[in-house]
């Protein structure tokens, strides 16, 4: 179940929404407008290379852990 980022075209509010169905109606939580735009989201992790040792797998770490931006397009 993916979480998508949206921007309301009426009040300019940015928000996230968990999408459960493909035909789900999306509305702004601030003004309730359905005039919203899905935003391009950046991936929130980086893959590290496997060390090559048996029993060890690759791990992930957040790439934006210290970011306070509400929209990744401002910093990426």
Biopython code that builds the backbone (N, CA, C, O; Angstrom):
import numpy as np
from Bio.PDB.StructureBuilder import StructureBuilder

atoms = [
    (1, "UNK", "N", (0.839, -1.180, 0.000)),
    (1, "UNK", "CA", (0.000, 0.000, 0.000)),
    (1, "UNK", "C", (0.888, 1.248, 0.000)),
    (1, "UNK", "O", (1.449, 1.610, 1.034)),
    (2, "UNK", "N", (1.012, 1.883, -1.117)),
    (2, "UNK", "CA", (1.912, 3.032, -1.227)),
    (2, "UNK", "C", (1.325, 4.318, -0.646)),
    (2, "UNK", "O", (0.114, 4.539, -0.655)),
    (3, "UNK", "N", (2.222, 5.145, -0.146)),
    (3, "UNK", "CA", (1.865, 6.479, 0.322)),
    (3, "UNK", "C", (2.344, 7.458, -0.736)),
    (3, "UNK", "O", (3.507, 7.423, -1.140)),
    (4, "UNK", "N", (1.452, 8.332, -1.186)),
    (4, "UNK", "CA", (1.778, 9.319, -2.202)),
    (4, "UNK", "C", (1.716, 10.716, -1.616)),
    (4, "UNK", "O", (0.976, 10.971, -0.666)),
    (5, "UNK", "N", (2.509, 11.630, -2.196)),
    (5, "UNK", "CA", (2.487, 13.036, -1.820)),
    (5, "UNK", "C", (1.629, 13.794, -2.824)),
    (5, "UNK", "O", (1.682, 13.532, -4.025)),
    (6, "UNK", "N", (0.840, 14.735, -2.318)),
    (6, "UNK", "CA", (-0.033, 15.539, -3.154)),
    (6, "UNK", "C", (0.107, 17.008, -2.796)),
    (6, "UNK", "O", (0.550, 17.354, -1.701)),
    (7, "UNK", "N", (-0.277, 17.870, -3.738)),
    (7, "UNK", "CA", (-0.369, 19.307, -3.500)),
    (7, "UNK", "C", (-1.772, 19.737, -3.901)),
    (7, "UNK", "O", (-2.247, 19.407, -4.988)),
    (8, "UNK", "N", (-2.429, 20.476, -3.016)),
    (8, "UNK", "CA", (-3.753, 21.000, -3.326)),
    (8, "UNK", "C", (-3.572, 22.233, -4.211)),
    (8, "UNK", "O", (-2.828, 23.150, -3.860)),
    (9, "UNK", "N", (-4.242, 22.253, -5.341)),
    (9, "UNK", "CA", (-4.129, 23.374, -6.267)),
    (9, "UNK", "C", (-4.972, 24.568, -5.833)),
    (9, "UNK", "O", (-4.815, 25.667, -6.364)),
    (10, "UNK", "N", (-5.861, 24.355, -4.874)),
    (10, "UNK", "CA", (-6.701, 25.442, -4.373)),
    (10, "UNK", "C", (-6.017, 26.208, -3.231)),
    (10, "UNK", "O", (-5.883, 27.430, -3.297)),
    (11, "UNK", "N", (-5.584, 25.489, -2.183)),
    (11, "UNK", "CA", (-4.994, 26.168, -1.010)),
    (11, "UNK", "C", (-3.483, 26.004, -0.910)),
    (11, "UNK", "O", (-2.864, 26.549, 0.005)),
    (12, "UNK", "N", (-2.870, 25.251, -1.850)),
    (12, "UNK", "CA", (-1.409, 25.042, -1.928)),
    (12, "UNK", "C", (-0.850, 24.187, -0.788)),
    (12, "UNK", "O", (0.361, 24.185, -0.567)),
    (13, "UNK", "N", (-1.694, 23.471, -0.069)),
    (13, "UNK", "CA", (-1.263, 22.596, 1.015)),
    (13, "UNK", "C", (-0.622, 21.327, 0.438)),
    (13, "UNK", "O", (-1.137, 20.753, -0.522)),
    (14, "UNK", "N", (0.512, 20.885, 1.028)),
    (14, "UNK", "CA", (1.135, 19.613, 0.678)),
    (14, "UNK", "C", (0.687, 18.585, 1.702)),
    (14, "UNK", "O", (0.618, 18.885, 2.894)),
    (15, "UNK", "N", (0.377, 17.360, 1.243)),
    (15, "UNK", "CA", (-0.047, 16.322, 2.165)),
    (15, "UNK", "C", (0.275, 14.954, 1.588)),
    (15, "UNK", "O", (0.527, 14.817, 0.390)),
    (16, "UNK", "N", (0.265, 13.944, 2.450)),
    (16, "UNK", "CA", (0.501, 12.563, 2.052)),
    (16, "UNK", "C", (-0.790, 11.784, 2.224)),
    (16, "UNK", "O", (-1.612, 12.101, 3.084)),
    (17, "UNK", "N", (-0.959, 10.762, 1.395)),
    (17, "UNK", "CA", (-2.175, 9.961, 1.458)),
    (17, "UNK", "C", (-1.834, 8.507, 1.190)),
    (17, "UNK", "O", (-1.140, 8.196, 0.221)),
    (18, "UNK", "N", (-2.315, 7.623, 2.038)),
    (18, "UNK", "CA", (-2.184, 6.183, 1.831)),
    (18, "UNK", "C", (-3.264, 5.770, 0.838)),
    (18, "UNK", "O", (-4.449, 5.999, 1.080)),
    (19, "UNK", "N", (-2.870, 5.171, -0.264)),
    (19, "UNK", "CA", (-3.804, 4.791, -1.321)),
    (19, "UNK", "C", (-4.150, 3.309, -1.178)),
    (19, "UNK", "O", (-3.290, 2.444, -1.348)),
    (20, "UNK", "N", (-5.405, 3.025, -0.866)),
    (20, "UNK", "CA", (-5.856, 1.651, -0.681)),
    (20, "UNK", "C", (-6.488, 1.067, -1.938)),
    (20, "UNK", "O", (-6.418, -0.141, -2.164)),
    (21, "UNK", "N", (-7.112, 1.927, -2.769)),
    (21, "UNK", "CA", (-7.761, 1.475, -3.999)),
    (21, "UNK", "C", (-7.335, 2.373, -5.147)),
    (21, "UNK", "O", (-7.064, 3.558, -4.951)),
    (22, "UNK", "N", (-7.278, 1.811, -6.339)),
    (22, "UNK", "CA", (-6.853, 2.594, -7.504)),
    (22, "UNK", "C", (-7.858, 3.674, -7.881)),
    (22, "UNK", "O", (-7.474, 4.670, -8.494)),
    (23, "UNK", "N", (-9.118, 3.512, -7.538)),
    (23, "UNK", "CA", (-10.137, 4.502, -7.888)),
    (23, "UNK", "C", (-10.530, 5.395, -6.695)),
    (23, "UNK", "O", (-11.588, 6.024, -6.705)),
    (24, "UNK", "N", (-9.682, 5.437, -5.693)),
    (24, "UNK", "CA", (-9.947, 6.220, -4.482)),
    (24, "UNK", "C", (-9.955, 7.717, -4.780)),
    (24, "UNK", "O", (-9.060, 8.211, -5.465)),
    (25, "UNK", "N", (-10.952, 8.445, -4.276)),
    (25, "UNK", "CA", (-11.028, 9.892, -4.439)),
    (25, "UNK", "C", (-10.084, 10.551, -3.441)),
    (25, "UNK", "O", (-10.102, 10.233, -2.252)),
    (26, "UNK", "N", (-9.262, 11.468, -3.935)),
    (26, "UNK", "CA", (-8.289, 12.165, -3.089)),
    (26, "UNK", "C", (-8.770, 13.598, -2.891)),
    (26, "UNK", "O", (-9.085, 14.299, -3.853)),
    (27, "UNK", "N", (-8.824, 14.024, -1.630)),
    (27, "UNK", "CA", (-9.196, 15.404, -1.340)),
    (27, "UNK", "C", (-8.237, 15.983, -0.309)),
    (27, "UNK", "O", (-7.675, 15.258, 0.512)),
    (28, "UNK", "N", (-8.062, 17.279, -0.361)),
    (28, "UNK", "CA", (-7.165, 17.990, 0.543)),
    (28, "UNK", "C", (-7.709, 17.939, 1.973)),
    (28, "UNK", "O", (-8.886, 18.227, 2.186)),
    (29, "UNK", "N", (-6.885, 17.582, 2.950)),
    (29, "UNK", "CA", (-7.354, 17.549, 4.337)),
    (29, "UNK", "C", (-7.599, 18.951, 4.910)),
    (29, "UNK", "O", (-8.310, 19.100, 5.904)),
    (30, "UNK", "N", (-7.018, 19.967, 4.289)),
    (30, "UNK", "CA", (-7.161, 21.344, 4.769)),
    (30, "UNK", "C", (-8.462, 21.991, 4.285)),
    (30, "UNK", "O", (-9.237, 22.505, 5.091)),
    (31, "UNK", "N", (-8.700, 21.966, 2.974)),
    (31, "UNK", "CA", (-9.857, 22.674, 2.406)),
    (31, "UNK", "C", (-10.881, 21.733, 1.769)),
    (31, "UNK", "O", (-11.937, 22.187, 1.326)),
    (32, "UNK", "N", (-10.589, 20.435, 1.716)),
    (32, "UNK", "CA", (-11.474, 19.402, 1.162)),
    (32, "UNK", "C", (-11.635, 19.449, -0.357)),
    (32, "UNK", "O", (-12.490, 18.755, -0.907)),
    (33, "UNK", "N", (-10.835, 20.250, -1.032)),
    (33, "UNK", "CA", (-10.893, 20.318, -2.491)),
    (33, "UNK", "C", (-10.367, 19.011, -3.088)),
    (33, "UNK", "O", (-9.446, 18.401, -2.546)),
    (34, "UNK", "N", (-10.952, 18.594, -4.192)),
    (34, "UNK", "CA", (-10.471, 17.426, -4.926)),
    (34, "UNK", "C", (-9.560, 17.835, -6.075)),
    (34, "UNK", "O", (-9.146, 16.991, -6.870)),
    (35, "UNK", "N", (-9.251, 19.102, -6.167)),
    (35, "UNK", "CA", (-8.357, 19.633, -7.199)),
    (35, "UNK", "C", (-6.921, 19.513, -6.689)),
    (35, "UNK", "O", (-6.327, 20.490, -6.234)),
    (36, "UNK", "N", (-6.372, 18.293, -6.774)),
    (36, "UNK", "CA", (-5.050, 17.997, -6.233)),
    (36, "UNK", "C", (-4.138, 17.458, -7.328)),
    (36, "UNK", "O", (-4.599, 16.945, -8.348)),
    (37, "UNK", "N", (-2.846, 17.585, -7.097)),
    (37, "UNK", "CA", (-1.825, 17.119, -8.044)),
    (37, "UNK", "C", (-0.888, 16.163, -7.318)),
    (37, "UNK", "O", (-0.385, 16.482, -6.241)),
    (38, "UNK", "N", (-0.651, 14.975, -7.915)),
    (38, "UNK", "CA", (0.295, 14.025, -7.319)),
    (38, "UNK", "C", (1.706, 14.529, -7.583)),
    (38, "UNK", "O", (2.043, 14.891, -8.710)),
    (39, "UNK", "N", (2.530, 14.551, -6.538)),
    (39, "UNK", "CA", (3.894, 15.055, -6.631)),
    (39, "UNK", "C", (4.860, 13.903, -6.873)),
    (39, "UNK", "O", (4.578, 12.754, -6.535)),
    (40, "UNK", "N", (5.997, 14.230, -7.461)),
    (40, "UNK", "CA", (7.070, 13.251, -7.656)),
    (40, "UNK", "C", (7.798, 13.107, -6.318)),
    (40, "UNK", "O", (8.244, 14.099, -5.742)),
    (41, "UNK", "N", (7.915, 11.900, -5.837)),
    (41, "UNK", "CA", (8.564, 11.644, -4.550)),
    (41, "UNK", "C", (9.927, 11.017, -4.766)),
    (41, "UNK", "O", (10.130, 10.244, -5.703)),
    (42, "UNK", "N", (10.850, 11.356, -3.897)),
    (42, "UNK", "CA", (12.185, 10.756, -3.932)),
    (42, "UNK", "C", (12.191, 9.499, -3.069)),
    (42, "UNK", "O", (11.471, 9.415, -2.074)),
    (43, "UNK", "N", (12.987, 8.550, -3.449)),
    (43, "UNK", "CA", (13.147, 7.329, -2.679)),
    (43, "UNK", "C", (13.830, 7.669, -1.359)),
    (43, "UNK", "O", (14.755, 8.481, -1.344)),
    (44, "UNK", "N", (13.400, 7.069, -0.253)),
    (44, "UNK", "CA", (13.920, 7.425, 1.057)),
    (44, "UNK", "C", (15.013, 6.525, 1.590)),
    (44, "UNK", "O", (15.241, 6.518, 2.800)),
    (45, "UNK", "N", (15.701, 5.767, 0.755)),
    (45, "UNK", "CA", (16.776, 4.926, 1.260)),
    (45, "UNK", "C", (17.866, 4.751, 0.219)),
    (45, "UNK", "O", (17.649, 4.975, -0.972)),
    (46, "UNK", "N", (19.039, 4.348, 0.683)),
    (46, "UNK", "CA", (20.158, 4.032, -0.196)),
    (46, "UNK", "C", (20.590, 2.611, 0.108)),
    (46, "UNK", "O", (20.594, 2.191, 1.265)),
    (47, "UNK", "N", (20.951, 1.873, -0.920)),
    (47, "UNK", "CA", (21.411, 0.509, -0.728)),
    (47, "UNK", "C", (22.932, 0.504, -0.589)),
    (47, "UNK", "O", (23.640, 1.162, -1.351)),
    (48, "UNK", "N", (23.416, -0.243, 0.391)),
    (48, "UNK", "CA", (24.851, -0.406, 0.571)),
    (48, "UNK", "C", (25.252, -1.710, -0.097)),
    (48, "UNK", "O", (24.462, -2.652, -0.160)),
    (49, "UNK", "N", (26.474, -1.763, -0.593)),
    (49, "UNK", "CA", (26.956, -2.976, -1.253)),
    (49, "UNK", "C", (27.142, -4.086, -0.239)),
    (49, "UNK", "O", (27.509, -3.843, 0.911)),
    (50, "UNK", "N", (26.887, -5.295, -0.675)),
    (50, "UNK", "CA", (27.104, -6.475, 0.140)),
    (50, "UNK", "C", (28.609, -6.649, 0.327)),
    (50, "UNK", "O", (29.377, -6.505, -0.625)),
    (51, "UNK", "N", (29.023, -6.955, 1.535)),
    (51, "UNK", "CA", (30.452, -7.098, 1.828)),
    (51, "UNK", "C", (31.047, -8.353, 1.197)),
    (51, "UNK", "O", (32.267, -8.512, 1.151)),
    (52, "UNK", "N", (30.185, -9.242, 0.713)),
    (52, "UNK", "CA", (30.683, -10.457, 0.084)),
    (52, "UNK", "C", (30.926, -11.588, 1.055)),
    (52, "UNK", "O", (31.281, -12.693, 0.646)),
    (53, "UNK", "N", (30.739, -11.325, 2.345)),
    (53, "UNK", "CA", (30.944, -12.364, 3.328)),
    (53, "UNK", "C", (29.663, -13.176, 3.480)),
    (53, "UNK", "O", (28.568, -12.614, 3.462)),
    (54, "UNK", "N", (29.789, -14.480, 3.627)),
    (54, "UNK", "CA", (28.609, -15.332, 3.772)),
    (54, "UNK", "C", (27.766, -14.903, 4.975)),
    (54, "UNK", "O", (28.295, -14.535, 6.024)),
    (55, "UNK", "N", (26.444, -14.960, 4.799)),
    (55, "UNK", "CA", (25.540, -14.650, 5.902)),
    (55, "UNK", "C", (25.252, -13.172, 6.086)),
    (55, "UNK", "O", (24.462, -12.812, 6.958)),
    (56, "UNK", "N", (25.873, -12.295, 5.284)),
    (56, "UNK", "CA", (25.621, -10.873, 5.408)),
    (56, "UNK", "C", (24.872, -10.402, 4.174)),
    (56, "UNK", "O", (25.192, -10.781, 3.048)),
    (57, "UNK", "N", (23.876, -9.574, 4.408)),
    (57, "UNK", "CA", (23.110, -9.042, 3.288)),
    (57, "UNK", "C", (23.275, -7.544, 3.235)),
    (57, "UNK", "O", (23.820, -6.936, 4.157)),
    (58, "UNK", "N", (22.802, -6.945, 2.150)),
    (58, "UNK", "CA", (22.884, -5.499, 2.039)),
    (58, "UNK", "C", (21.857, -4.865, 2.965)),
    (58, "UNK", "O", (20.821, -5.462, 3.258)),
    (59, "UNK", "N", (22.150, -3.650, 3.424)),
    (59, "UNK", "CA", (21.266, -2.939, 4.341)),
    (59, "UNK", "C", (20.894, -1.612, 3.728)),
    (59, "UNK", "O", (21.476, -1.192, 2.727)),
    (60, "UNK", "N", (19.929, -0.956, 4.324)),
    (60, "UNK", "CA", (19.526, 0.354, 3.829)),
    (60, "UNK", "C", (19.604, 1.371, 4.954)),
    (60, "UNK", "O", (19.507, 1.028, 6.132)),
    (61, "UNK", "N", (19.781, 2.644, 4.565)),
    (61, "UNK", "CA", (19.826, 3.738, 5.523)),
    (61, "UNK", "C", (19.135, 4.934, 4.906)),
    (61, "UNK", "O", (19.157, 5.108, 3.687)),
    (62, "UNK", "N", (18.531, 5.746, 5.723)),
    (62, "UNK", "CA", (17.809, 6.912, 5.222)),
    (62, "UNK", "C", (18.762, 7.914, 4.604)),
    (62, "UNK", "O", (19.825, 8.188, 5.161)),
    (63, "UNK", "N", (18.388, 8.465, 3.454)),
    (63, "UNK", "CA", (19.215, 9.472, 2.803)),
    (63, "UNK", "C", (18.764, 10.876, 3.161)),
    (63, "UNK", "O", (19.459, 11.846, 2.857)),
    (64, "UNK", "N", (17.620, 10.996, 3.797)),
    (64, "UNK", "CA", (17.071, 12.312, 4.139)),
    (64, "UNK", "C", (16.786, 12.411, 5.636)),
    (64, "UNK", "O", (15.870, 13.130, 6.034)),
    (65, "UNK", "N", (17.532, 11.722, 6.456)),
    (65, "UNK", "CA", (17.253, 11.673, 7.889)),
    (65, "UNK", "C", (17.274, 13.042, 8.542)),
    (65, "UNK", "O", (16.499, 13.286, 9.467)),
    (66, "UNK", "N", (18.139, 13.943, 8.091)),
    (66, "UNK", "CA", (18.226, 15.251, 8.722)),
    (66, "UNK", "C", (17.449, 16.324, 7.967)),
    (66, "UNK", "O", (17.489, 17.492, 8.352)),
    (67, "UNK", "N", (16.756, 15.958, 6.919)),
    (67, "UNK", "CA", (16.029, 16.908, 6.085)),
    (67, "UNK", "C", (14.762, 17.382, 6.790)),
    (67, "UNK", "O", (14.021, 16.578, 7.355)),
    (68, "UNK", "N", (14.517, 18.699, 6.754)),
    (68, "UNK", "CA", (13.299, 19.244, 7.333)),
    (68, "UNK", "C", (12.364, 19.801, 6.267)),
    (68, "UNK", "O", (11.330, 20.388, 6.586)),
    (69, "UNK", "N", (12.723, 19.618, 5.019)),
    (69, "UNK", "CA", (11.917, 20.112, 3.906)),
    (69, "UNK", "C", (10.629, 19.319, 3.800)),
    (69, "UNK", "O", (10.619, 18.122, 4.087)),
    (70, "UNK", "N", (9.543, 19.958, 3.394)),
    (70, "UNK", "CA", (8.272, 19.271, 3.190)),
    (70, "UNK", "C", (8.178, 18.703, 1.780)),
    (70, "UNK", "O", (7.247, 17.959, 1.471)),
    (71, "UNK", "N", (9.148, 19.051, 0.913)),
    (71, "UNK", "CA", (9.093, 18.624, -0.481)),
    (71, "UNK", "C", (10.512, 18.381, -0.957)),
    (71, "UNK", "O", (11.327, 19.303, -0.937)),
    (72, "UNK", "N", (10.832, 17.168, -1.385)),
    (72, "UNK", "CA", (12.193, 16.804, -1.783)),
    (72, "UNK", "C", (12.683, 17.582, -3.006)),
    (72, "UNK", "O", (13.890, 17.659, -3.235)),
    (73, "UNK", "N", (11.789, 18.152, -3.784)),
    (73, "UNK", "CA", (12.231, 18.916, -4.952)),
    (73, "UNK", "C", (12.999, 20.160, -4.538)),
    (73, "UNK", "O", (13.681, 20.766, -5.364)),
    (74, "UNK", "N", (12.901, 20.552, -3.267)),
    (74, "UNK", "CA", (13.637, 21.718, -2.770)),
    (74, "UNK", "C", (15.094, 21.392, -2.474)),
    (74, "UNK", "O", (15.932, 22.294, -2.435)),
    (75, "UNK", "N", (15.411, 20.114, -2.264)),
    (75, "UNK", "CA", (16.788, 19.782, -1.897)),
    (75, "UNK", "C", (17.443, 18.750, -2.823)),
    (75, "UNK", "O", (18.639, 18.496, -2.683)),
    (76, "UNK", "N", (16.718, 18.161, -3.743)),
    (76, "UNK", "CA", (17.300, 17.145, -4.653)),
    (76, "UNK", "C", (17.302, 17.661, -6.064)),
    (76, "UNK", "O", (17.748, 16.964, -6.976)),
]
sb = StructureBuilder()
sb.init_structure("model")
sb.init_model(0)
sb.init_chain("A")
sb.init_seg("    ")
for serial, (resi, resn, name, xyz) in enumerate(atoms, 1):
    if name == "N":
        sb.init_residue(resn, " ", resi, " ")
    sb.init_atom(name, np.array(xyz, "f"), 0.0, 1.0, " ", f" {name:<3s}", serial, name[0])
structure = sb.get_structure()
